Amino acid sequence: MSIGIKFNSNLIKLPLLMLFLSPLLIAVRQFYNDTLGANPIEEITHITGEWALRLLLITLAISPARKLFKINELIHLRRLFGMLSFFYVIY
């Protein structure tokens, strides 16, 4: 017996996008307030690199989670996480 959970992925995409873009906004604010330390470019590179890795791991974990929990709608969020990860890598 499988239990399928249904949710509207369109309703959750905007809050997730805002949530995962907030570290970038915080880093930009710290850059303009001059609170990143002696080497601000290196600090921003570390911040965006760590978030890119986190988002990449979330993206890769979506397919097994979708199969394990029988939530097929998760596949619609995989592209969002992949694009955010790519954004953090190139920023």
N, C-alpha and C positions, 0 to 999 in steps of 0.2 A: 504494500500500500504506500503510495507516495503522496505527500502533502505538498501541494503547490501553493506558493504565496504569490498573490497578484498585487502589483502596485503600479502606479503611473510613473514611469521613469521621467517624463517631461516635467512633472512637478518637483522632482528632486534634483534635476540638473542645475538649475540656477542657484539654489542654496549651496550645492557642492562646489560649483564654480567659484562662488564668492568666498567660501571657506578656504579653498586651496589657493586662491590668489591673495589671500590676506598676508601670508608671510612675505610676499614680494612687496606689498604695499608698506608693510612695517619696515622692511629693509630700505626702501626708498625714503621713507620718513626719517629713519636713522641717518641716512646719507646726508639729507639736507639739514638735519640738526647737528651734524658733525659728531655723532656718538658711536661711530663704528670703529674707532681706534686709530692707530697710526697708519694702517694700510687698509683703507676702506674698500678698494677694489678686490683685494684678496678676501675680505670678509664677505662681501656680496657674492663672490664666486663660490665660497664655501656654503653659504646659505642656499643659493639656488641649486648647487650640486647635490646637497643633502636632500632637498625637496624633490629633485628630479629622480633620485634613487628611490625615495619612498613611494612616489607616484608610479614609477616603473614596477616596483614590487606589487603594488596594489593592482595595477593593470594585469600583471601576469597571474595574480591570484584569483582573478575574477572567473576565468573559465573553470578551474577546479571547484570553486565555491558554487558556481552555477549548477554544476553536475551533482555536487554533494548535497546541496540544500534544495535542489529542484526549483530554483528560481530563475526561469529563463529570461526574465526581464533584465537581469543584471548585465546581459550582453550589450544592451543599449548604453550602459554606463562605461563600458570598456573603452570605447572610442574617446569619450570625454577625458578619462584618466590618461590615456595614451597621448592625446594632444596636449594636455597640461604638462605631462612629463617632457615632451619634446620642447614645449615652450620654455620650461625651466632650463633645459640643456642649452638652448641657443641664446638665452638671455645671459 
